[in-house]
């Protein structure tokens, strides 16, 4: 049995529907296979644990503000959120859906939320980019200080920074080496299971504003549910079924994929499409996907590394070990409307950096980590635009352009199209 979710301008966000179903005594389970349409095809989630139990704490409101994990990790949106669906939820609820809470959903916790239009302004960053506000401070003993803050929302200050970040997907977690954009939920000497449980508890206390921590049983149930999920693009509008003609696209092969790092040919999913003959209706598009895979695996960036050097986990595209990278998206030059700008000064050298998000540096306190973020998984990319930690790229074309400009790849227009065709097929 397959549950199909159609993405249309009148989309009813699945997170919104699930909350209503649970509250109304509706179905107790979802099928173990969930298909969700996106702009370039259909993605599929497989639950290796079988039917999805809606009584799992992942779907329950365990705090005081009505939120649950699914509020920001929706099945039909790659287990993250996309701005179009967030706006749909706002319109359906007049901005009262649980995702719209001032503790971290609004631009400032002090924003006026007394009317519909006031709420529309207060939640503008969430509505436009699908970002949640994260409050952090510079760690004690850091190598840098915050000299100045320019916050258009009038809240952040040197001792209290506002960071706006996209919720990471709660699927394909078997391929993670680093939890959270800045790695703050990855603990030395602990397994991923511990990190996920710790993160779930922190989210319940913070995002859901619970007065009580999760019980060990609740944390275990959430982790067990999340780690059974595998999501990938199933069908592409141009290339057709992504497991056809000998290819290994889609989520089924992903469920048995070992989490290992490699160099060189990290992706082998579309090897069978490299030498297609004939003029079948999908062959031209499938050839582009195979060429894009080859570009990803082998095209030299700055003469010393490839896309697969960082996204090195085989057929998953995450990073097999902890690594954080600065691709310039938090720089002053890349600052988009609504983002605060922080002026940081390194104490040892006096060097000044202006950034919208210090990234990993707020965990380590090191100047060299300013603007660095984790290398995320690439599977199911088509389900969860916009991209990067701050939603700075609306499309995969803009993602490719960002890397091209940063690392001097020199992609031709055809190479750019091929690489995008590959990425959207993951």
C-alpha positions as CSV (number, residue, x, y, z in Angstrom):
1,X,0.0,0.0,0.0
2,X,1.4,3.4,-0.9
3,X,0.3,6.8,0.4
4,X,0.5,9.5,-2.3
5,X,0.9,13.2,-1.6
6,X,0.4,15.6,-4.5
7,X,2.4,18.9,-4.4
8,X,0.1,21.5,-5.9
9,X,-0.6,25.2,-5.2
10,X,-3.4,24.1,-2.9
11,X,-1.3,21.6,-1.1
12,X,-2.4,20.6,2.3
13,X,0.8,20.0,4.2
14,X,1.1,16.5,5.6
15,X,2.3,17.8,8.9
16,X,-0.9,19.8,9.2
17,X,-3.0,16.8,8.3
18,X,-1.2,14.5,10.7
19,X,-1.8,16.7,13.7
20,X,-5.5,16.9,12.8
21,X,-5.8,13.2,12.3
22,X,-4.1,12.4,15.6
23,X,-6.2,14.9,17.5
24,X,-9.4,13.6,15.9
25,X,-8.9,10.0,16.6
26,X,-8.1,9.2,13.0
27,X,-5.9,6.5,11.5
28,X,-3.3,5.0,13.9
29,X,-0.7,4.2,11.2
30,X,0.7,5.3,7.9
31,X,1.8,2.8,5.3
32,X,5.5,1.9,5.3
33,X,5.8,3.5,1.8
34,X,5.1,7.1,1.3
35,X,5.3,8.8,-2.1
36,X,5.4,12.6,-2.4
37,X,5.4,14.6,-5.6
38,X,7.9,17.5,-6.0
39,X,8.7,19.9,-8.8
40,X,10.9,17.4,-10.7
41,X,9.2,14.1,-10.0
42,X,8.3,11.9,-7.1
43,X,10.2,11.0,-3.9
44,X,9.6,7.9,-1.9
45,X,10.2,7.1,1.8
46,X,10.5,3.5,2.9
47,X,10.2,2.6,6.6
48,X,12.4,-0.4,7.2
49,X,10.4,-1.0,10.5
50,X,7.1,-1.4,8.6
51,X,3.9,0.7,9.0
52,X,4.5,4.1,10.6
53,X,2.9,4.2,14.0
54,X,1.4,7.6,14.7
55,X,1.5,7.0,18.4
56,X,5.3,7.2,18.3
57,X,6.5,10.2,20.3
58,X,7.8,11.7,17.0
59,X,4.2,12.6,16.2
60,X,3.1,13.6,19.6
61,X,2.9,17.0,21.3
62,X,5.2,16.5,24.3
63,X,5.7,20.1,25.2
64,X,3.6,23.1,26.0
65,X,3.2,24.9,22.7
66,X,1.5,22.2,20.5
67,X,4.6,21.2,18.5
68,X,5.8,17.8,17.7
69,X,8.8,16.6,15.8
70,X,6.7,16.4,12.6
71,X,5.9,20.1,12.9
72,X,9.3,20.8,11.3
73,X,10.1,17.4,9.8
74,X,7.2,16.6,7.4
75,X,7.1,13.3,5.5
76,X,6.0,15.0,2.2
77,X,8.8,17.5,2.4
78,X,11.9,15.2,2.7
79,X,11.3,15.1,6.5
80,X,12.3,18.8,6.6
81,X,10.1,21.8,5.6
82,X,9.7,23.7,2.4
83,X,8.6,27.4,2.4
84,X,5.6,26.9,0.1
85,X,4.1,24.4,2.5
86,X,4.9,26.6,5.5
87,X,3.0,29.4,3.8
88,X,0.1,27.0,3.2
89,X,0.0,26.1,6.9
90,X,0.0,29.8,7.7
91,X,-2.9,30.5,5.4
92,X,-4.9,27.6,6.6
93,X,-4.4,28.5,10.3
94,X,-4.1,32.3,10.2
95,X,-0.6,31.8,11.5
96,X,-1.6,29.7,14.5
97,X,-0.3,26.3,13.4
98,X,2.1,25.0,16.0
99,X,5.1,25.7,13.8
100,X,4.4,29.4,14.3
101,X,5.7,30.0,17.8
102,X,7.7,33.0,19.0
103,X,10.3,31.0,21.0
104,X,12.2,30.2,17.8
105,X,9.8,30.5,14.8
106,X,9.5,34.3,14.7
107,X,12.2,36.7,13.7
108,X,12.4,37.9,17.3
109,X,10.7,36.4,20.4
110,X,9.4,39.9,21.1
111,X,7.7,40.3,17.7
112,X,4.1,41.4,17.6
113,X,1.9,38.4,16.9
114,X,-1.5,39.9,17.9
115,X,-3.1,39.9,14.4
116,X,-2.8,37.8,11.2
117,X,-0.8,40.5,9.4
118,X,1.4,41.0,12.4
119,X,2.1,37.3,12.5
120,X,2.9,37.3,8.8
121,X,5.6,39.9,9.4
122,X,6.8,38.3,12.6
123,X,7.4,34.9,10.9
124,X,8.7,36.3,7.6
125,X,12.0,34.4,7.7
126,X,10.2,31.1,8.4
127,X,7.7,31.8,5.6
128,X,10.2,32.8,3.0
129,X,13.1,30.5,3.7
130,X,11.9,27.8,6.0
131,X,14.4,28.7,8.7
132,X,14.2,28.4,12.4
133,X,15.9,30.9,14.7
134,X,18.6,29.4,16.9
135,X,19.9,31.4,19.8
136,X,23.6,30.9,20.7
137,X,26.4,32.6,22.6
138,X,30.1,32.8,22.0
139,X,31.7,30.0,24.1
140,X,33.9,30.9,27.0
141,X,37.5,31.2,26.1
142,X,36.8,31.7,22.4
143,X,39.6,33.0,20.2
144,X,37.3,35.8,19.0
145,X,34.8,38.4,20.2
146,X,31.7,40.0,18.7
147,X,32.4,43.7,18.2
148,X,29.2,44.7,16.5
149,X,25.7,43.4,15.6
150,X,23.4,44.6,12.8
151,X,20.1,42.8,13.4
152,X,17.2,44.1,11.2
153,X,14.8,42.5,13.8
154,X,16.3,44.4,16.7
155,X,16.9,41.4,19.0
156,X,20.4,39.9,18.6
157,X,23.3,41.4,20.5
158,X,26.9,40.5,21.2
159,X,26.0,38.2,24.1
160,X,23.0,36.7,22.3
161,X,23.3,35.8,18.6
162,X,20.3,34.9,16.4
163,X,21.1,32.3,13.7
164,X,18.6,31.2,11.1
165,X,18.9,27.6,10.0
166,X,17.0,25.1,7.9
167,X,15.7,22.0,9.8
168,X,17.8,19.0,8.7
169,X,15.9,15.9,7.4
170,X,15.1,13.2,9.9
171,X,15.6,10.5,7.3
172,X,18.7,8.6,5.9
173,X,20.2,9.0,9.3
174,X,22.2,5.9,8.9
175,X,24.6,7.9,6.7
176,X,25.4,10.6,9.2
177,X,28.7,11.2,10.9
178,X,27.8,14.7,12.2
179,X,24.6,15.9,13.8
180,X,23.3,19.4,13.4
181,X,24.7,22.0,11.0
182,X,27.5,23.0,13.4
183,X,28.0,19.5,14.9
184,X,27.0,20.6,18.4
185,X,25.0,17.4,19.0
186,X,27.9,15.1,18.0
187,X,29.7,13.9,21.1
188,X,33.2,12.5,21.4
189,X,33.2,8.8,22.1
190,X,29.5,8.4,21.6
191,X,27.6,6.5,18.9
192,X,25.1,8.2,16.6
193,X,22.3,6.6,18.6
194,X,23.3,8.5,21.7
195,X,23.6,11.8,19.7
196,X,20.1,11.4,18.2
197,X,18.5,10.7,21.6
198,X,20.3,13.7,23.1
199,X,19.1,15.9,20.1
200,X,15.5,14.7,20.4
201,X,15.5,15.6,24.1
202,X,17.0,19.0,23.4
203,X,14.4,19.7,20.7
204,X,11.6,18.7,23.1
205,X,12.8,21.0,25.8
206,X,13.6,23.8,23.4
207,X,11.5,23.8,20.3
208,X,8.5,22.2,22.0
209,X,9.0,24.1,25.3
210,X,8.5,21.1,27.4
211,X,8.9,21.4,31.2
212,X,10.1,17.8,31.4
213,X,12.8,15.8,29.6
214,X,11.9,12.8,27.4
215,X,11.9,9.5,29.2
216,X,14.5,7.0,28.0
217,X,11.7,5.0,26.4
218,X,10.4,8.1,24.5
219,X,13.8,9.0,23.3
220,X,14.5,5.4,22.2
221,X,11.2,5.2,20.3
222,X,12.0,8.4,18.4
223,X,15.5,7.3,17.5
224,X,14.2,3.8,16.4
225,X,11.6,5.4,14.2
226,X,14.0,7.9,12.6
227,X,16.8,5.5,11.9
228,X,14.4,3.2,10.0
229,X,13.5,5.9,7.4
230,X,15.1,6.0,3.9
231,X,14.1,8.6,1.4
232,X,15.2,9.2,-2.2
233,X,13.9,10.4,-5.5
234,X,11.9,7.6,-7.1
235,X,11.0,9.1,-10.4
236,X,12.2,12.1,-12.5
237,X,9.9,13.9,-14.9
238,X,12.6,13.7,-17.6
239,X,14.5,10.5,-16.8
240,X,11.5,8.4,-15.7
241,X,11.9,5.6,-13.1
242,X,15.3,6.0,-11.5
243,X,15.7,2.3,-11.0
244,X,14.9,1.4,-14.6
245,X,17.3,0.1,-17.3
246,X,19.8,-1.2,-14.7
247,X,20.1,1.9,-12.6
248,X,20.1,1.8,-8.8
249,X,18.2,5.0,-8.0
250,X,15.3,5.3,-5.6
251,X,15.2,4.3,-1.9
252,X,15.1,0.5,-2.2
253,X,18.8,0.1,-2.9
254,X,19.6,2.8,-0.3
255,X,18.1,0.6,2.5
256,X,20.9,-1.9,2.0
257,X,23.7,0.6,1.2
258,X,26.7,0.3,3.6
259,X,27.9,3.6,5.2
260,X,31.5,3.8,4.0
261,X,33.7,6.5,2.7
262,X,35.5,6.4,-0.6
263,X,37.6,8.4,-3.0
264,X,37.0,8.9,-6.7
265,X,33.8,7.1,-7.8
266,X,31.6,7.7,-4.8
267,X,28.4,7.4,-6.8
268,X,27.7,4.3,-9.0
269,X,23.9,4.5,-9.1
270,X,23.6,5.4,-12.7
271,X,26.5,3.5,-14.3
272,X,24.1,1.5,-16.4
273,X,22.9,4.7,-18.1
274,X,26.4,5.8,-19.3
275,X,26.1,4.0,-22.6
276,X,22.4,3.8,-23.5
277,X,21.7,3.2,-27.1
278,X,18.6,3.9,-29.1
279,X,16.2,6.8,-29.0
280,X,13.9,5.7,-26.1
281,X,11.8,8.5,-24.6
282,X,14.0,8.8,-21.5
283,X,17.4,8.0,-22.9
284,X,18.6,11.5,-23.5
285,X,17.7,12.6,-19.9
286,X,19.2,9.4,-18.5
287,X,22.5,10.1,-20.4
288,X,22.5,13.5,-18.8
289,X,22.1,12.0,-15.3
290,X,25.0,9.6,-15.9
291,X,27.2,12.4,-17.2
292,X,26.3,14.5,-14.1
293,X,27.3,11.6,-11.9
294,X,30.7,11.4,-13.7
295,X,31.2,15.1,-13.2
296,X,30.4,14.8,-9.5
297,X,32.8,11.9,-9.1
298,X,35.8,13.2,-11.1
299,X,35.6,16.9,-12.1
300,X,38.5,18.7,-10.5
301,X,37.8,21.8,-8.4
302,X,40.8,24.1,-8.0
303,X,42.9,21.2,-9.3
304,X,43.0,19.3,-6.1
305,X,39.6,17.9,-5.1
306,X,36.2,16.9,-6.5
307,X,32.6,17.1,-5.2
308,X,33.1,13.5,-4.1
309,X,36.1,14.4,-2.0
310,X,33.8,16.0,0.6
311,X,30.5,14.2,-0.1
312,X,32.4,10.9,0.1
313,X,29.9,8.4,1.6
314,X,29.2,5.8,-1.1
315,X,25.9,6.4,-2.9
316,X,24.7,8.6,-0.1
317,X,26.7,11.7,-0.5
318,X,27.1,12.7,3.1
319,X,30.5,12.9,4.8
320,X,31.8,9.6,6.3
321,X,33.8,11.5,8.9
322,X,33.3,14.9,10.7
323,X,34.3,17.8,8.4
324,X,33.1,21.4,8.2
325,X,33.4,23.5,5.1
326,X,33.1,27.2,4.4
327,X,31.5,27.8,0.9
328,X,30.9,31.5,1.5
329,X,27.2,31.3,2.0
330,X,27.4,33.0,5.5
331,X,29.7,35.8,4.3
332,X,28.8,39.5,4.3
333,X,28.8,39.4,0.5
334,X,26.1,36.6,0.5
335,X,23.9,38.3,3.1
336,X,20.3,38.3,2.2
337,X,17.5,40.5,3.5
338,X,16.4,39.6,7.1
339,X,19.7,38.1,8.2
340,X,21.7,39.7,11.1
341,X,25.3,40.6,10.4
342,X,28.0,39.9,13.0
343,X,31.4,41.6,13.2
344,X,33.9,39.1,14.7
345,X,37.4,40.0,15.7
346,X,40.1,37.3,16.3
347,X,42.0,38.3,19.5
348,X,45.4,36.9,18.5
349,X,45.6,38.5,15.0
350,X,43.0,41.3,15.1
351,X,41.6,39.9,11.9
352,X,37.9,41.0,11.4
353,X,35.3,38.8,9.7
354,X,31.7,39.8,9.1
355,X,29.3,36.9,8.8
356,X,25.6,36.2,9.1
357,X,26.4,33.0,11.0
358,X,29.7,32.0,12.7
359,X,28.7,28.3,12.2
360,X,31.0,25.7,13.8
361,X,33.0,28.5,15.5
362,X,30.2,28.9,18.1
363,X,30.9,25.3,19.2
364,X,34.7,25.3,19.1
365,X,35.5,28.9,19.7
366,X,38.1,28.8,17.0
367,X,38.6,31.5,14.4
368,X,39.4,29.0,11.7
369,X,35.9,27.6,12.1
370,X,34.0,30.8,11.4
371,X,31.5,30.3,8.6
372,X,32.0,26.5,8.5
373,X,29.1,24.1,8.4
374,X,28.7,20.3,8.1
375,X,28.6,18.5,4.8
376,X,25.0,17.2,4.5
377,X,23.6,14.2,2.8
378,X,22.5,14.6,-0.8
379,X,19.8,12.0,-1.1
380,X,16.3,13.3,-1.8
381,X,17.6,16.8,-2.6
382,X,14.7,17.5,-4.9
383,X,12.2,17.3,-2.0
384,X,13.6,20.0,0.2
385,X,14.6,23.3,-1.5
386,X,15.9,25.8,-0.6
387,X,19.4,24.7,0.1
388,X,22.4,25.3,2.4
389,X,21.9,26.0,6.1
390,X,20.2,29.3,5.5
391,X,18.2,28.5,2.4
392,X,20.6,30.8,0.4
393,X,20.0,28.8,-2.9
394,X,16.5,28.4,-4.1
395,X,17.3,25.9,-6.8
396,X,19.9,23.2,-7.5
397,X,21.1,25.4,-10.3
398,X,22.0,28.0,-7.8
399,X,23.8,25.4,-5.6
400,X,26.0,24.4,-8.6
401,X,26.6,28.1,-9.4
402,X,27.7,28.7,-5.8
403,X,30.3,25.9,-5.9
404,X,31.4,27.0,-9.3
405,X,32.1,30.5,-8.2
406,X,33.7,29.4,-4.9
407,X,36.0,26.7,-6.3
408,X,36.5,27.8,-9.9
409,X,35.1,24.7,-11.5
410,X,34.4,26.4,-14.8
411,X,31.3,24.3,-15.7
412,X,30.0,24.8,-19.2
413,X,26.3,25.3,-19.6
414,X,25.9,21.6,-20.6
415,X,27.9,20.4,-17.6
416,X,25.8,22.5,-15.3
417,X,22.6,21.0,-16.7
418,X,24.1,17.5,-16.4
419,X,25.2,18.0,-12.8
420,X,21.8,19.4,-11.8
421,X,20.1,16.4,-13.6
422,X,22.2,14.1,-11.4
423,X,21.6,15.9,-8.1
424,X,17.8,16.0,-8.6
425,X,17.8,12.3,-9.3
426,X,19.2,11.4,-5.9
